[in-house]
Every structure is written in structure tokens, then in C-alpha cells.
Amino acid sequence: LVTSIFLYTCESWTLTAELQRRIQAMEMRCYRKIPHISYKDQVTNEEVRAKIQEAIGPHEDLLTIVKRRKLQWYGHVSRSSGVAKTILQGTVKGGRRQGGQMKRWEDNIREWTGLEFGKSQRAVENGEKWRKLVAKSSVVSQRPSWLRD
């Protein structure tokens, strides 16, 4: 129930580093509530994940699900010929504001696939290749980038 409510309209989110951190933190809070493990018990997140894995078996973390759903939705809309495709591909006249630019929805697609927006739209046309790219691009490391070896 919590997962379905949490993932409602996740395809439209722009995932910033802060939002990704908050998603992972919320997921760990939920994991700790299941076996009643308090932060005061000094049990590491890896140990909690191992206990959850043991109890419920293999599962995807929320961030991986969000990325996969967003990439799948992008592929679905890009292959269609409806209003959503027109809106997705549309641009507004004028430039962007001064200063540090805010992350855009399409920036997530570019980061995860490694393809420019136009090239990703051409890649979507081959459904089988796109599904493989989605599976590869949506995998998330459990450890934050600043802690990786």
C-alpha cells in the first residue's frame, strides 16, 4: 500500500540529488519499521537491508523503480502520436534564466541513458533495444556516490 501511494505519478518527477537522497531515506525508515529496528540500536543500513532481503526475498529499491517507470513512460510517450508527445518534445521560446540552472525532467533521461534528447527519441523507436537500455540505466547503487570506493 505504501509503495503504490509513494509511486503515484512518479513518472513526472524531476529527480534531483536532494530528492534521490530523501527517497532513499524514506525507504530506510520503512525498512527499519518492519522489524522494529530503531536508529538508537546502531544497526547499519546494510544489516537492515540484509534482514529485509532474508525476510521478503529479492526486491527492487524505490529509486530503481522510479527510474525504470520514468524511462518506460518516456519510451511509451515517444512512440505514441498523442498530445503528450507534443508536450514532451515542445519547447518554449526564449532562453533560460541567469545563474545555476535547475534540473529539468529531460536532464534525468539524458543522465541515465547517456544519450542526448534527440538520440534517445530515435532509440525509443526500437522497443527491444529500449527495454534493454531501461533495464541497464535504471539500476541504482545502494551507497551514495560520495561514499563509493
C-alpha positions as CSV (number, residue, x, y, z in Angstrom):
1,L,0.0,0.0,0.0
2,V,2.8,2.4,0.9
3,T,4.7,1.7,-2.3
4,S,1.8,2.2,-4.6
5,I,0.9,5.5,-2.9
6,F,4.5,6.6,-2.9
7,L,5.0,5.9,-6.6
8,Y,1.8,7.7,-7.7
9,T,2.8,9.9,-10.7
10,C,6.5,9.3,-10.2
11,E,6.9,9.4,-14.0
12,S,6.5,13.1,-13.9
13,W,9.1,13.8,-11.2
14,T,12.4,15.6,-11.9
15,L,14.9,13.6,-9.7
16,T,17.4,16.0,-8.1
17,A,20.2,14.8,-5.9
18,E,18.2,16.0,-2.8
19,L,15.0,14.2,-3.9
20,Q,17.0,11.0,-4.5
21,R,18.5,11.3,-1.0
22,R,15.1,11.8,0.5
23,I,13.6,8.8,-1.4
24,Q,16.4,6.5,-0.1
25,A,16.0,7.9,3.5
26,M,12.2,7.3,3.4
27,E,12.8,3.8,2.2
28,M,15.3,3.0,5.0
29,R,12.8,4.4,7.6
30,C,10.2,2.0,6.2
31,Y,12.7,-0.9,6.3
32,R,13.6,-0.2,9.9
33,K,9.9,0.0,10.9
34,I,9.1,-3.5,9.6
35,P,11.4,-5.4,12.0
36,H,11.1,-2.6,14.7
37,I,14.8,-1.6,14.5
38,S,15.5,1.9,15.9
39,Y,18.3,4.1,14.9
40,K,19.4,4.0,18.5
41,D,20.1,0.3,18.1
42,Q,23.1,1.2,16.0
43,V,22.3,-1.3,13.3
44,T,23.8,-0.3,9.9
45,N,21.6,0.2,6.8
46,E,23.4,-2.8,5.1
47,E,22.4,-5.0,8.0
48,V,18.8,-3.8,7.8
49,R,18.7,-4.4,4.1
50,A,20.1,-8.0,4.6
51,K,17.4,-8.7,7.2
52,I,14.7,-7.4,4.8
53,Q,16.2,-9.4,1.9
54,E,16.1,-12.5,4.1
55,A,12.5,-11.9,5.1
56,I,10.9,-11.0,1.8
57,G,13.4,-12.1,-0.8
58,P,14.9,-10.2,-3.7
59,H,13.2,-6.8,-4.4
60,E,13.9,-3.5,-6.2
61,D,14.6,-0.4,-4.2
62,L,12.2,2.6,-4.7
63,L,14.7,4.7,-6.6
64,T,15.3,1.9,-9.2
65,I,11.5,1.6,-9.6
66,V,11.1,5.3,-10.1
67,K,13.9,5.5,-12.7
68,R,12.6,2.4,-14.6
69,R,9.0,3.8,-14.6
70,K,10.1,7.2,-15.8
71,L,12.2,5.7,-18.6
72,Q,9.4,3.3,-19.6
73,W,6.9,6.2,-19.7
74,Y,9.3,8.3,-21.8
75,G,9.5,5.4,-24.3
76,H,5.8,4.9,-24.3
77,V,5.0,8.6,-25.0
78,S,7.8,9.0,-27.5
79,R,6.4,6.1,-29.6
80,S,2.9,7.4,-29.5
81,S,1.4,10.2,-31.6
82,G,-0.7,12.0,-29.0
83,V,-0.8,15.3,-27.2
84,A,1.7,14.0,-24.5
85,K,4.4,13.5,-27.2
86,T,3.8,17.1,-28.5
87,I,4.1,18.5,-25.0
88,L,7.2,16.3,-24.2
89,Q,9.0,17.5,-27.3
90,G,7.8,21.0,-27.2
91,T,10.0,24.0,-26.2
92,V,9.2,27.5,-25.1
93,K,10.7,30.4,-27.0
94,G,13.4,32.4,-25.2
95,G,16.4,31.4,-23.1
96,R,16.8,30.1,-19.6
97,R,17.3,32.4,-16.7
98,Q,20.7,33.5,-15.4
99,G,22.5,31.7,-12.7
100,G,22.7,28.0,-11.9
101,Q,20.1,26.1,-14.0
102,M,17.5,24.0,-12.3
103,K,17.4,20.4,-13.4
104,R,14.8,19.6,-16.0
105,W,12.8,16.4,-16.5
106,E,14.7,15.6,-19.7
107,D,18.0,16.0,-17.9
108,N,17.3,12.8,-16.0
109,I,16.7,10.9,-19.2
110,R,20.0,12.3,-20.6
111,E,21.9,11.3,-17.5
112,W,20.5,7.8,-17.1
113,T,20.8,6.8,-20.7
114,G,23.9,8.7,-21.7
115,L,22.1,9.8,-24.9
116,E,21.2,13.3,-26.0
117,F,17.4,14.0,-26.0
118,G,17.1,13.7,-29.8
119,K,19.1,10.5,-29.9
120,S,17.1,9.0,-27.1
121,Q,13.9,9.7,-29.1
122,R,15.3,7.8,-32.0
123,A,16.5,4.9,-29.7
124,V,12.9,4.6,-28.4
125,E,11.7,3.5,-31.8
126,N,13.3,0.1,-31.4
127,G,11.3,-1.3,-28.5
128,E,13.5,-4.2,-27.6
129,K,16.7,-2.1,-27.5
130,W,14.9,0.5,-25.5
131,R,13.8,-2.1,-22.9
132,K,17.4,-3.3,-22.5
133,L,18.6,0.3,-22.1
134,V,15.9,0.9,-19.5
135,A,16.9,-2.2,-17.5
136,K,20.6,-1.1,-17.6
137,S,20.0,2.6,-16.9
138,S,17.6,2.2,-14.0
139,V,19.9,0.3,-11.7
140,V,20.9,2.3,-8.6
141,S,23.8,1.7,-6.3
142,Q,22.9,1.4,-2.6
143,R,25.7,3.6,-1.5
144,P,25.7,7.4,-2.2
145,S,28.2,8.5,-4.9
146,W,30.4,10.3,-2.4
147,L,30.9,7.1,-0.3
148,R,31.6,4.7,-3.2
149,D,35.1,3.2,-3.5
